[in-house]
Amino acid sequence: MRALTATLLWLLATVSLAVALPTAWAQCSLIDGDGYARLAGRAAAQPALQEAVAAELSAQTMQLIRGSGFAIDPSEVGAAARKYTAGRSFPAQFVQVNRDGHDWLLNVGDPGPWEIDIAPMLRDKAFAQLLSDYPVLLPATLTVPLTSTSTEVMRPAGLHRLAVWGPLLSVVLAAIAGLCAVLTLVAAQHRGRALAGLGVSALLVGAGGWAAIEVGRRYLDQALNQATGDIRRIAAALVDVAQDSLHLWLNLALAAGGAMVLVGVAAALLGGRRKS
């Protein structure tokens, strides 16, 4: 009976950990505004994202200048855009743009379309010389739509419930996983084996998480196709950084699981020697 109880608690601990770990990661890295800002800051340093942002800014700048009746060499605009995305001011402005989008999705507020204002970026000194060569009046705002269609999620406050319940849910799930792990150790007749079993749980969750990411990325790529033009590339670069962040959490789970297995096996061997 004791062995059966310990086995059931082990199963509960494994399942709860499999749910708690990605939930905690999502809360810390996506739902929390500061956490998402840190993720966006790391993304801003990625060459793929810088290239995509530079391409979008180049297209908007070309449209602005040509709309004023002037001809301009695209390579000249591209050079200015790449200089900007490689400069010091880009990461902070990119983070602010992502904070605005994060607020649009998670907080109740402006019911307008999901757009970003790139005018502050074009006011950067990297574009100053270029724009000064043409008598072009930079508008107060220059918005770029992020999605071509509206969906249940991609709408104002479409993820507001996550912002409300996410923090509590992540704490509750983590507490349940921890409680099940402790109860497993208490109920087990052999604590060393139980600890090794919990280590196996962490290994299963880590390995299963890696596999789930590979499968889920295919469906996520389909959702990303709702974005338009270079915005699609920017979103993909952000997803790559988020994926790397989740991989790090899963790797920590694998490392912790491996350590627990080693300690548990060592404890079980020592316990067996003492009894003999």
N, C-alpha and C positions, 0 to 999 in steps of 0.2 A: 504493500500500500504506500509506503514511504517513497519507494522508487517511482511508482506511478505518479505520485503527486509532484515529485521533483521533475519528472519528464514533462508533465503538463505545464508546469511553471517555466521550464526551459523553452518550450514551444511558444508560450505567451511572451517570454522575454525576447525571443528571436523575432516574432512578428511585430511586437511593439517597437523594437529597435529599427526594423526595416521601415516602419512608418515615421518614427520620431526623427531619425537622422536627416532624411531629405526635407522634412517639415522644418526642422531647426535651421537647416542651411537656407531654405527659401525665406524664412523669417529674417535671418541675419543678413542675407545678401541681396534679396529682391524686394521683400515687403517693407522692411525698414528703410526709411529715406536715406539716412546716413550710410547704411550698408550698401545701398544701391549706388550712392554717389561715389563710394570708394571703388566699387566695381567699374563704374564708368570712367573713373580716373585711371585705372589700370588699362582699360580699353583704349583710352586716348593715346597711350604710348605705343600701341600696336601699329606697325607700318601699313597693314591692310586697311585698318580703319582710317588712318591719316590719308591714305590714297583715295579712299571712297569719299571722304569729306571734301578733300581738295577737288575732286571731280565735280561734286555737287555745287560747291562754291564757284568753280570755274563756269559751269553752265549758267548759274544765276547771274554772275557778273557779266558774262557775254550777252545774255538776254537784256540786261539792264543797259549796257553801253550801246548795243545795236538798236535797242528800242528808242534810244535818243538820237538815232540817225548817224552813228559813227561806225566805221569799220575798224576792226582790231584783230591782231594776230592771236589765235587761240593759245599758242605756245607762251605768249607773254602773260596771258591771264593764268594759265596753268602754273607757270613758275611762281607767280605771286601767291597763288593758293597753296602750293606745296611749301613755300616759305612760311606761310602762316601756320599750317598744321604742324610744322616742325618747330615752331617757336614756343616761347614760354607762356604766352597768353592763351593758347589754344586749349590746354587741358582744363583750366578753370572755366572757360566759356562753354566747353563741351559738357562738363559736369553740370553747369547751370541749365543748359538745354535739356539734359536728361532729368534733372530735378523737376523741371516744368512738366515734362511728359509723365513722370512718375506721379506728380500731383494730379494731373489730368485724369489718370486712370484710377487712382486709389482714393482721391479725396473729392467730396461733393463741392462743386464750385461752378466754374464756367461751363455752360452747356454747349459751347461752340465746337467746331470740328477740331480734330487733332492735327495741329500745325506747329511748326517751330519758326521762330523769328531769327533770321540769319543776318539782319542788319547790324547788330553789334559786332559780329565777326568781320563784316566788310569794312567796319570803321577802324579795324586794326591797322597799325602802321605798315604792315606788310602789303596792304592794298593802297596805302596813302599815295605813293608816287604814281602808281598806275591810274588811280581815279583822278589825280590832280592833272594828268595830261589831257583829260577830257572834261568838258564842262557838264558833267553828269551830276544831277542832284540826287543824292542817296536818300531814299524815303525814310521816314521815321521807323517804319516796320516793313519787312520784306519776308513774308511767310511762305513756307514750303509745306504742302500737305504730306503727312506721313502714310496715310492709307487711302486707297482709292475707293474702298467700300466701307460701310458701317456694319459691324457685327455685334452680337450680344456682349462680347468682351471689349472690343475696340470701340468703346463709347465713353462719354464722360462718366467717371465714377463706376466704370464697369467692374472694377475689382475692389470696390469700397469695402465689401464684406470681409475680404482678406485683411485689409488694414485694421478692421475692428476686431476680428476674432483670431487673426494670425498669432499675435503675441501670446494670448492665453492658451491657444491650442498647442503651440510648440512647447510651452512649459508643462502642460498637462501630459502630453505624450512622452516627454523626456522623463517626467516623474514616474509615469507608469512603467516605462522601460527599466528605470533604475530600481523601482520597487520589485518588479518581477525578477530581476537579477538577484537582488538581495534575498528574496524569498526562496529562490532556487538554491542558493547556497545554504540557507537555513534548513530547508527540507531535505537536502541531499545527505545521504549516509556517508559518502566520501567527498569531502570538500574539495580536495585536489582535482578529482575527476569532474566535479561540478564546475570548478573554475575553468578547467580546460574546455568543458562543453560550452560555457559562455564565450570563451575565445573562439570556438568554432562558429558560434552564432555571429560574432562580429565579422569573421572571415566570410561567412555566407552572405551577410548583408553587403559587405564591401564588394565582393565579386558580383553579386546579383545587381548591385547598383551600376557597376560598369556596363553590364550587359543591357540593363534597362535604358541607359543613356544612348547606347548605340541604336537600339530599336526606336526610342522616342525621338531621336534627332530627325528621323525620316518624316515623321508627322509634323514636327516643328518646322521643318523646311517648307512644308506645304503651307503652313500658316504664315510664314514669312513672305510667301509669294504675294500676299495681300499688299505689301509695301510696294512703292513705286521707284523705278530708276535706281540711282545710287543709294537711296534710302534703304533699299533691300540689302545692299552690300554692307552698309553701316550697321544695320540690325544683325546681320549674320556675324559680323565681327564682334559685336556685343555678346551674342550668344556663345561664340567661341570662348570668350573670356569667362563667361558664367559657367560654361561646361568645364573649363580648367579648374575653376574654383570648387565646383562640386566634386571633381576628380580628386582634389586635394583632401577634401573631407572623407571621401571613400578610402583614400590611401591611408589616412590616419586611423580609420576603423580597421583596415587590414593590419596595420602595424600593431595597434592595440590588441587585436585578436590574436595575432601571432605571439605577442609577448605573454598574453594570458594563457595560451596553450602551453607554452614552455614552462611558465611558473606552475601551472596546474599539474602538468606531467611530473615535474620535479617534486612537487609536494606529495603527489600520489606515490611516487617511488620511495620517498623518505618515510612516508607513513607505513608503507608495506614493509620496509626494513625494520622499523621499530616494533611492529607487531610480530615479526619473525624472530 
